[in-house]
């Protein structure tokens, strides 16, 4: 398993299938900073609250110059159903082989994905990271405060 990238490290690039088609991190960073949201599971209570909170605050993230991408190992069928059910307007990425989760240190015990957040600036550098136990989550308001305090390239 790879070490978790630290603040100031270059973020590992990746390409994954998503509910919005193929996503490559490097291409997204050409347009805006990116908040990677690793989460344990589609349609689980805490993950649903977390991603719906980010959905409800998506315009505020965009106003701060940040694109939101959510990632876990579940397949596209699960992601598409979850996104449709909760009207999630940001891509849910399928990391079925857990390679991206591993590159970001988000693989947990017994195969469960850790709840982890990585804010990557347009230069591809990690500016914020938070890796939590699955029962904890950061609210959109908390993240907007953190993002507002950073100067994103």
C-alpha positions as CSV (number, residue, x, y, z in Angstrom):
1,X,0.0,0.0,0.0
2,X,1.3,3.5,-0.9
3,X,1.9,6.1,1.8
4,X,-0.8,8.8,2.1
5,X,0.3,11.9,0.2
6,X,1.1,14.7,2.6
7,X,0.4,18.4,2.2
8,X,3.0,19.8,-0.2
9,X,3.3,16.4,-2.1
10,X,2.4,16.0,-5.7
11,X,-1.0,14.2,-6.0
12,X,-0.9,10.8,-7.7
13,X,-2.6,11.2,-11.1
14,X,-5.3,8.7,-12.1
15,X,-8.0,7.9,-14.6
16,X,-11.2,6.3,-13.6
17,X,-14.7,5.6,-15.0
18,X,-17.3,7.7,-13.4
19,X,-21.0,8.7,-13.6
20,X,-19.8,11.6,-15.8
21,X,-17.7,9.3,-18.1
22,X,-13.9,8.8,-17.9
23,X,-12.2,11.2,-15.4
24,X,-8.5,11.9,-15.4
25,X,-7.3,14.0,-12.5
26,X,-4.6,15.9,-14.5
27,X,-7.3,17.1,-17.0
28,X,-9.6,18.3,-14.2
29,X,-6.7,20.2,-12.7
30,X,-6.2,22.2,-15.9
31,X,-9.6,23.8,-15.1
32,X,-9.8,24.0,-11.3
33,X,-8.6,22.7,-8.0
34,X,-10.1,19.4,-7.1
35,X,-11.5,18.0,-3.8
36,X,-11.2,14.2,-3.8
37,X,-13.7,12.7,-1.5
38,X,-13.0,9.0,-0.7
39,X,-16.0,7.5,1.0
40,X,-16.9,4.0,2.3
41,X,-20.2,3.2,0.5
42,X,-23.1,4.2,-1.7
43,X,-26.4,4.6,0.1
44,X,-24.9,4.3,3.6
45,X,-26.3,6.8,6.2
46,X,-23.1,8.8,6.9
47,X,-21.9,8.8,3.3
48,X,-25.3,9.9,2.0
49,X,-25.4,12.8,4.5
50,X,-21.9,13.8,3.6
51,X,-22.4,13.7,-0.2
52,X,-25.8,15.4,-0.1
53,X,-24.2,18.1,2.0
54,X,-21.6,18.6,-0.7
55,X,-24.3,18.5,-3.4
56,X,-26.2,21.2,-1.6
57,X,-23.1,23.4,-1.4
58,X,-21.7,22.6,-4.9
59,X,-22.1,26.2,-6.1
60,X,-20.1,27.4,-3.1
61,X,-17.3,25.0,-3.9
62,X,-17.3,26.1,-7.5
63,X,-17.2,29.7,-6.5
64,X,-14.0,28.9,-4.6
65,X,-12.6,27.3,-7.8
66,X,-13.0,23.7,-6.6
67,X,-14.3,20.7,-8.5
68,X,-15.6,17.8,-6.4
69,X,-14.9,14.2,-7.3
70,X,-16.1,11.3,-5.1
71,X,-14.4,7.9,-5.2
72,X,-14.9,4.4,-3.8
73,X,-14.4,0.9,-5.1
74,X,-18.1,0.2,-5.9
75,X,-19.0,-0.2,-9.6
76,X,-20.7,2.2,-11.9
77,X,-24.1,0.6,-11.6
78,X,-24.1,1.3,-7.8
79,X,-22.7,4.8,-8.3
80,X,-25.3,5.7,-11.0
81,X,-28.2,4.4,-8.9
82,X,-26.9,6.3,-5.8
83,X,-26.3,9.5,-7.8
84,X,-29.7,9.4,-9.4
85,X,-31.5,8.7,-6.1
86,X,-29.9,11.7,-4.4
87,X,-29.4,14.0,-7.4
88,X,-25.7,14.1,-7.0
89,X,-24.4,16.5,-9.6
90,X,-20.7,15.7,-9.3
91,X,-18.9,12.6,-10.6
92,X,-18.8,9.4,-8.5
93,X,-15.7,7.5,-9.6
94,X,-15.4,3.7,-9.6
95,X,-12.1,2.5,-8.3
96,X,-12.9,-1.2,-8.5
97,X,-9.4,-2.4,-8.2
98,X,-8.8,0.0,-5.3
99,X,-5.6,1.3,-6.9
100,X,-6.5,5.0,-6.5
101,X,-7.7,4.4,-2.9
102,X,-4.4,2.7,-2.3
103,X,-2.3,5.5,-3.8
104,X,-4.1,8.0,-1.5
105,X,-3.9,5.8,1.6
106,X,-7.7,5.3,1.7
107,X,-7.8,1.5,1.8
108,X,-8.9,0.5,5.2
109,X,-9.1,-2.7,7.2
110,X,-11.3,-5.5,6.0
111,X,-11.6,-3.9,2.5
112,X,-13.5,-0.8,3.7
113,X,-12.5,2.5,2.2
114,X,-11.5,5.1,4.7
115,X,-13.3,8.5,4.7
116,X,-10.6,10.8,3.3
117,X,-10.4,14.2,1.7
118,X,-7.6,15.6,-0.4
119,X,-7.7,19.2,-1.8
120,X,-5.4,19.4,-4.8
121,X,-4.4,22.8,-6.3
122,X,-4.2,23.4,-10.1
123,X,-0.5,22.7,-10.0
124,X,-1.2,19.1,-8.8
125,X,0.0,19.7,-5.2
126,X,-1.9,18.4,-2.1
127,X,-3.0,21.5,-0.1
128,X,-5.2,19.8,2.5
129,X,-5.8,16.3,3.6
130,X,-7.9,14.7,6.2
131,X,-8.2,10.9,6.7
132,X,-10.9,9.8,9.2
133,X,-12.5,6.8,10.6
134,X,-15.7,6.0,8.6
135,X,-18.0,7.4,11.3
136,X,-16.6,10.9,11.0
137,X,-17.2,13.4,8.2
138,X,-16.2,17.0,7.3
139,X,-19.1,19.3,6.5
140,X,-19.2,21.5,3.4
141,X,-19.0,24.5,5.7
142,X,-15.8,23.3,7.4
143,X,-14.2,22.6,4.0
144,X,-15.2,26.0,2.6
145,X,-13.5,27.7,5.5
146,X,-10.3,25.7,4.9
147,X,-10.5,26.3,1.2
148,X,-11.1,30.0,1.7
149,X,-8.0,30.2,3.8
150,X,-5.8,28.7,1.1
151,X,-4.5,30.4,-2.0
152,X,-5.1,27.9,-4.7
153,X,-3.0,28.1,-7.9
